[in-house]
Amino acid sequence: MPSITVIFNPLFFIMFFPFGVYLILTYPWTILKDIPDPFHPGESLYWLTYIFRLEDNIFLPSLFGWGILDASLLVAGLTIFTVAFTTWLKNLKKGLIIHGIYGVVRHPQYLGITILALGISIRSLRPASLIAWLTLLFGYLILASLEERSLLKTYSEEYGRYCEKVPFMIPFLRLKVPRWLSPERPYRYLLFIMLCMASIIALLISARNMVIALRAVFS
């Protein structure tokens, strides 16, 4: 569906750009063998392609199948995105959409893609996929904020009232954002970038002892 949409309107490429970056980053690039790990001296970052050591549990995935958690996230994300995308297409020429799923969160399409990708990342069992997901998450937070900056200019008070009533991307979570973190201010985007980098660094530091090389599993 996204591919067909981009064919009809190339401007939609921007919408799916973070997802494209995510797909590229999920590949276990052999180049990681040549990049030193700054947090674990004497090692390279190739361990990011190893898999998490998990005991057999129907809730979590394994090497041989999906778990309840990752499969549920995949289905839920795909459903949310499909409903939101269909609603958006049906109301494309009607201006601001504030009903249906857009009355639950302001960016349901991005929410759906983010949840769907989280399911895929958990299923992969690899730290590299989680880093890719963090990049996707903050990419969509930035993209949604840029869209809101444009919508505030276009719809002004109407969109402002909509923002006060409907959560940004997490249902039922309405946060009063200070003025200096509004979509019009650069500090919002700097904060997202800093949080993304901090999350990736935290994963790089903590996940090394939680993974094992795939060849060791079958040896």
Buried (B, 14 or more C-beta within 10 A) or exposed (E): EBEEBBEEEEEBEEBBEBBEBBBEBBEBBEEBEEEEBEEBEEEBBBBBBBBBEBEEEEEBBBEEEBBEBBBBBBEBBBEBBEBBBEBBEEBEEEEEBBEBBBEBBBBBBBBBBBBBBBBBBBBBBBBBBBBBBBBBBBBBBBBBBBBBBEBBEEBEEBBEEBBEEBBBBEEEEEEEEEEEBBBEBEEBBEBBEEBBEEBBEEBBEEBBEEBBEBEEEEE
